Amino acid sequence: MHLHPLVTSVKCNSFSQKVLKGALPLRAGLAKVVRVSLRVFILIVMGASRCAHAQNAPAPAFSLSWEVPAECASAPDTKALLGAAAGAARVVIKPVDLRWRLSVTFIAPMNGERTVDTDTCADATQAALLLLQLGARGQLSMPPL
């Protein structure tokens, strides 16, 4: 059996062995079409598997910036609070005079900001969690109250 100089070994089934031995001659043009078709098929299969992998990829997590004094609650577990919601927000709680000011800024899935003044840091934290739940699902109307 005569092989192309770049081919060092061949593992073949009985059909391909007959072709290589000359029992079933293939024309050069047909052989080229078969090679090109095989390459196209492989590219299609690889592309389809990449698309399927991308569709099965988990949704990006919700990105939360939590800027709250130490005496207030720590940052919540966004997966537990918001589930599979994707987006981004920034929560800032700070003392202002004798009250607490909460500012929640959404970057995604919507753009906007809500500011709430409360009597306690715990109240501001609870308001932040509620605003995050509504905003992460796109259910928070952002025009001023």
C-alpha positions in Angstrom: 0.0 0.0 0.0 1.4 3.4 -1.0 0.7 6.2 1.4 1.1 10.0 1.1 4.5 11.0 2.5 2.9 12.8 5.4 0.9 9.8 6.5 2.9 7.4 8.6 0.2 4.9 9.6 -3.4 4.2 8.8 -6.1 2.3 10.7 -8.8 1.4 8.3 -12.0 -0.6 8.2 -12.5 -3.1 5.4 -14.1 -0.6 3.0 -11.3 1.9 3.3 -8.7 -0.9 3.0 -10.2 -2.0 -0.3 -10.1 1.6 -1.5 -6.5 2.0 -0.5 -5.6 -1.3 -2.2 -7.3 -0.2 -5.4 -10.2 -2.6 -5.4 -12.6 0.4 -5.2 -10.8 3.2 -7.0 -11.7 6.7 -6.0 -11.1 9.6 -8.3 -9.0 12.4 -7.0 -11.9 14.9 -7.2 -14.2 12.6 -5.2 -11.5 12.1 -2.6 -11.1 15.8 -2.2 -14.9 16.3 -1.9 -15.0 13.6 0.8 -12.1 15.3 2.7 -13.7 18.7 2.5 -17.1 17.4 3.5 -15.6 15.6 6.5 -13.9 18.9 7.6 -17.2 20.8 7.2 -19.0 18.2 9.2 -16.5 18.3 12.0 -16.7 22.1 12.1 -20.5 22.0 12.3 -20.4 19.4 15.1 -17.8 21.3 17.0 -19.8 24.6 16.6 -23.0 22.9 17.7 -21.4 21.5 20.8 -20.0 24.9 21.7 -23.5 26.4 21.2 -25.0 23.7 23.4 -22.4 24.3 26.0 -23.0 28.1 26.0 -26.7 27.5 26.4 -26.2 25.2 29.4 -23.8 27.7 31.0 -25.1 29.1 34.3 -26.4 32.6 34.3 -24.0 35.2 35.6 -24.3 35.9 39.3 -25.8 39.1 40.6 -23.0 41.6 41.4 -23.5 43.5 44.6 -21.4 46.2 46.1 -22.3 46.4 49.8 -21.0 49.5 51.6 -22.5 49.3 55.1 -21.1 50.2 58.5 -19.9 47.2 60.6 -22.7 47.6 63.1 -25.3 46.9 60.4 -25.9 43.6 58.7 -23.2 42.0 56.5 -23.7 41.6 52.8 -26.5 39.1 51.9 -26.0 35.9 50.0 -27.2 37.1 46.6 -27.9 33.6 45.3 -30.2 32.9 48.3 -31.8 36.4 48.1 -32.2 36.8 44.4 -32.0 33.3 43.0 -30.9 33.2 39.3 -31.4 36.9 38.7 -28.5 38.5 36.9 -27.5 42.2 37.2 -25.6 44.6 39.4 -26.3 47.0 42.2 -24.6 49.1 44.8 -26.0 49.5 48.4 -24.7 52.3 50.6 -26.0 52.8 54.2 -24.6 55.6 56.2 -25.6 57.6 59.3 -27.0 61.1 58.5 -27.7 63.2 61.6 -29.6 60.9 63.9 -31.0 58.7 61.1 -29.7 56.2 58.5 -29.7 56.9 54.8 -30.0 54.0 52.4 -29.0 54.4 48.8 -29.5 51.6 46.3 -28.2 52.1 42.8 -29.0 49.6 40.1 -26.7 49.2 37.1 -28.5 46.2 35.6 -31.1 44.9 34.7 -32.2 48.5 34.9 -30.5 51.8 35.7 -31.7 54.0 38.6 -31.3 54.9 42.2 -33.6 54.8 45.3 -32.8 56.7 48.5 -34.6 56.0 51.8 -34.1 57.5 55.3 -34.8 55.2 58.2 -34.7 55.4 62.0 -32.4 52.4 62.4 -29.6 50.6 60.5 -31.7 47.4 60.7 -34.6 49.1 59.0 -32.3 50.5 56.3 -30.9 46.9 55.7 -34.4 45.5 55.4 -35.4 48.2 52.9 -32.2 47.4 50.9 -33.1 43.7 50.7 -36.6 44.5 49.6 -35.4 47.0 46.9 -32.8 44.4 45.7 -35.4 41.7 45.3 -37.7 44.0 43.4 -35.0 45.7 41.3 -33.2 42.5 40.4 -36.4 41.1 38.8 -37.1 44.4 37.0 -40.2 45.0 39.1 -39.0 48.3 40.6 -40.3 51.4 38.9 -37.4 53.9 38.8 -39.2 57.3 38.3 -39.0 59.4 41.5 -41.6 58.7 44.2 
